[in-house]
Amino acid sequence: QTSALAVVGDISQGPTAASFAVVDSLDARQVVVVFDEAVFPSAAAALAEYSIGATSPTSATLVGDRAVRLTFASPVSVGSFVDVTATAAVDASQNAASGTLSLAVQADVDAPALTGAPADIVPGAALDLVTVTFDEPLDPTLARSPTSYAVTSVGGGTVAFVTYDEETLTTTLAMDGLIQGETLGIQVDAASDLAGNALTAPLSTTATVDGDDVPDLAIGVPQPG
């Protein structure tokens, strides 16, 4: 007996004009191009495929999965346009943009802010989850650092590790010992956006733990029943 297997994946057009560009708040020679989806690294880092007018950047550096930091010899003016050819605007599944993207350079002077922070007990899992959602793309290094966060919890509140989803602008804090129905105090001590705007004071919010009140399982230890 044979079975038919469906091949699935991303076959849609690559990055679109929903991508954007911002000038670095600390160094006006640098512009960060933020694509609207994850990009193919070797294509996105192709220096010759970016320009402002007739001027090409002197370097192109990937920042996370969907952004490229361009450095130019001279300061870049807000309102100028970065042209990105379809050779560079290629998504992670190697789908190219339909043509050259022409992105207006924007100014960004505001540090990231929070938009939500639900907390969930995960049934049968070794760790519970606190998700923290921001209003703009983050510097991925700070976003993924457990030391960037502090959680006040009756059960202890130790952050084991952090993941960051660049598409949804959400960090997920993996923790243990959360208690059903308790109110957590959540504090972000360090964060920066891709334009270099860092927090000048911690961000704070609260969340009520929800989910199945099943005791956390010890990793690798069989449970009775």
Order of alpha helices (4+ residues) and beta strands (2+ residues): beta-beta-alpha-beta-beta-beta-beta-beta-beta-beta-beta-alpha-beta-beta-beta-beta-beta
